[in-house]
Amino acid sequence: MNTNTNLKKIVMTALFAALACVATMSIRIPTPGTSGYIHPGDAIVILSGVILGPIWGLLAAGIGSAMADLLGGYFIYVPITFAVKGIIAWIAGILYHKLGKTPKSQCMAVILGGIADIVLVAGGYFLCEIPLYGASAALASVPANLIQGLGGLIIAFVLYPLLLAVPDIRQITHSSHI
């Protein structure tokens, strides 16, 4: 990668981290059990991996989502969120890189990244919340996390072609390598 491409990737990573933070904090629908909330930030998490690639996407999604927890007063979740959201973006980036050879397969890779989000948000937070709140409360958050993941998948799928219409984003998406 040349210096200009590296600079664009760094700037886009910072932008996606900010977008993940804002999307997570902008709309909050409270959930039972753990005092969490449903939000549209998972769409940006998925798209971070798809557009920036696995490594830069992990950083953007992890940092941006963890910042939302930090700024929102959910301190105990900061490391959990960094790990869960970062891994989701990493997986979405790998899926897109490996499977996204045609426009149709690229859309399918975005959907698969969304499915990974659904599974990892529900499963990851469930496992991390058991020692914090007990199994019953952790289990109570699973349906809301499934809804959040599904919402993230749908929003990411809708935003994906719109973002690819931006030349710099399209260039970065197609130059993202593992």
KOLTI-234655 format. One line per 4 residues: their letters; for each residue y, x, z of C-alpha. Coordinates in nm, 2 decimals. Each point is the difference from the previous one (the first is absolute). Last residue first. Example, Ala and Ser with C-alpha at 12.3 -4.5 7.8 and 13.67 -1.06 7.14 Angstrom:
2
sa = -0.11 1.37 0.71 | -0.34 -0.14 0.07
//
This chain:
178
ihss = -0.94 -0.58 0.52 | 0.23 -0.05 -0.30 | 0.29 -0.23 -0.05 | 0.15 0.06 -0.35
htiq = -0.05 -0.36 -0.12 | 0.15 -0.15 0.30 | 0.29 0.24 0.00 | 0.09 -0.08 -0.36
ridp = -0.04 -0.37 0.05 | 0.23 0.02 0.30 | 0.26 0.20 -0.19 | -0.02 -0.25 -0.30
vall = 0.03 -0.32 0.21 | -0.23 -0.26 -0.16 | -0.28 0.14 0.21 | 0.18 -0.16 0.30
lpyl = -0.01 -0.34 -0.15 | -0.36 0.04 -0.10 | -0.10 0.09 0.36 | 0.22 -0.26 0.18
vfai = -0.23 -0.30 -0.06 | -0.32 0.19 0.09 | 0.17 0.15 0.30 | 0.12 -0.34 0.12
ilgg = -0.35 -0.15 -0.03 | -0.18 0.30 0.17 | 0.26 0.01 0.28 | -0.05 -0.38 0.06
lgqi = -0.37 0.05 0.01 | 0.04 0.28 0.25 | 0.24 -0.20 0.22 | -0.24 -0.30 -0.01
lnap = -0.29 0.23 0.11 | 0.22 0.15 0.27 | 0.08 -0.36 0.13 | -0.38 -0.08 0.01
vsal = -0.08 0.33 0.18 | 0.26 -0.03 0.28 | -0.21 -0.23 0.22 | -0.29 0.26 -0.02
aasa = 0.22 0.26 0.17 | 0.09 -0.26 0.27 | -0.37 -0.07 0.06 | -0.12 0.36 -0.02
gylp = 0.24 0.13 0.26 | 0.37 0.07 -0.02 | 0.05 0.38 -0.04 | -0.36 0.12 -0.02
iecl = -0.08 -0.28 -0.26 | 0.33 0.04 -0.18 | -0.10 0.32 -0.20 | -0.32 -0.16 -0.13
fygg = 0.17 -0.32 -0.10 | 0.30 0.19 -0.15 | -0.23 0.19 -0.23 | -0.23 -0.29 -0.10
avlv = 0.27 -0.25 -0.09 | 0.24 0.26 -0.15 | -0.29 0.19 -0.16 | -0.17 -0.30 -0.16
idai = 0.31 -0.17 -0.14 | 0.15 0.33 -0.11 | -0.32 0.11 -0.18 | 0.01 -0.34 -0.18
ggli = 0.36 0.07 -0.10 | -0.10 0.34 -0.14 | -0.27 -0.18 -0.19 | 0.27 -0.23 -0.14
vamc = 0.21 0.29 -0.10 | -0.30 0.16 -0.17 | -0.07 -0.32 -0.19 | 0.36 0.01 -0.13
qskp = -0.06 0.36 -0.11 | -0.33 -0.10 -0.16 | 0.18 -0.25 -0.22 | 0.28 0.24 -0.09
tkgl = -0.26 0.27 -0.09 | -0.12 0.31 0.18 | 0.06 -0.12 0.36 | -0.34 0.06 0.16
khyl = 0.02 0.35 0.14 | 0.37 0.03 0.06 | 0.05 -0.36 0.10 | -0.29 0.02 0.24
igai = 0.12 0.33 0.15 | 0.35 -0.14 0.05 | -0.12 -0.32 0.16 | -0.22 0.21 0.23
waii = 0.29 0.22 0.10 | 0.23 -0.30 0.04 | -0.26 -0.16 0.24 | -0.05 0.32 0.19
gkva = 0.37 0.03 0.06 | 0.02 -0.36 0.12 | -0.28 0.05 0.25 | 0.10 0.34 0.12
ftip = 0.38 -0.05 0.03 | -0.07 -0.35 0.15 | -0.22 0.14 0.27 | 0.24 0.28 0.08
vyif = 0.30 -0.24 0.03 | -0.19 -0.28 0.16 | 0.07 0.09 0.37 | 0.37 0.01 -0.08
yggl = 0.03 -0.36 -0.13 | 0.37 -0.02 0.08 | 0.11 -0.10 -0.35 | 0.16 0.33 -0.09
ldam = -0.33 0.19 0.08 | -0.22 -0.26 -0.16 | 0.22 -0.01 -0.31 | 0.00 0.38 0.00
asgi = -0.38 0.00 0.00 | 0.00 -0.21 -0.31 | 0.24 0.23 -0.18 | -0.17 0.32 0.11
gaal = -0.36 -0.11 -0.08 | 0.09 -0.17 -0.33 | 0.22 0.28 -0.13 | -0.23 0.28 0.12
lgwi = -0.32 -0.17 -0.12 | 0.16 -0.07 -0.33 | 0.10 0.37 -0.04 | -0.36 0.10 0.05
pgli = -0.18 -0.28 -0.19 | 0.22 -0.05 -0.30 | 0.37 -0.10 0.00 | -0.03 -0.32 -0.20
vgsl = -0.34 -0.13 0.11 | 0.01 0.14 0.35 | 0.35 -0.13 0.07 | -0.08 -0.33 -0.17
ivia = -0.26 -0.08 0.26 | 0.23 0.09 0.29 | 0.28 -0.19 -0.17 | -0.21 -0.31 -0.02
dgph = -0.10 0.05 0.36 | 0.36 -0.03 0.11 | 0.01 -0.38 -0.06 | -0.03 -0.09 0.37
iygs = -0.24 -0.17 0.24 | 0.08 0.06 0.37 | -0.14 0.16 0.31 | 0.01 -0.14 0.36
tgpt = -0.36 0.11 0.05 | -0.18 -0.33 0.04 | 0.19 -0.24 -0.22 | 0.21 0.09 -0.31
piri = 0.37 -0.01 -0.06 | 0.14 -0.03 -0.36 | 0.24 0.28 -0.06 | 0.20 0.03 -0.32
smta = 0.23 0.30 -0.04 | -0.17 0.26 0.23 | -0.30 0.08 -0.21 | 0.19 -0.02 -0.33
vcal = 0.27 0.22 0.15 | -0.24 0.27 0.12 | -0.21 0.00 -0.32 | 0.32 0.01 -0.21
aafl = 0.13 0.30 0.20 | -0.34 0.18 -0.05 | 0.01 -0.09 -0.36 | 0.34 0.15 -0.04
atmv = -0.10 0.32 0.18 | -0.30 0.03 -0.22 | 0.21 -0.07 -0.31 | 0.24 0.28 0.10
ikkl = -0.28 0.24 0.06 | -0.17 -0.10 -0.34 | 0.33 0.03 -0.18 | 0.06 0.35 0.15
ntnt = -0.36 0.11 -0.10 | 0.06 -0.13 -0.36 | 0.32 0.19 -0.03 | -0.16 0.32 0.14
nm = -0.29 -0.01 -0.24 | -0.34 -0.13 0.08
//
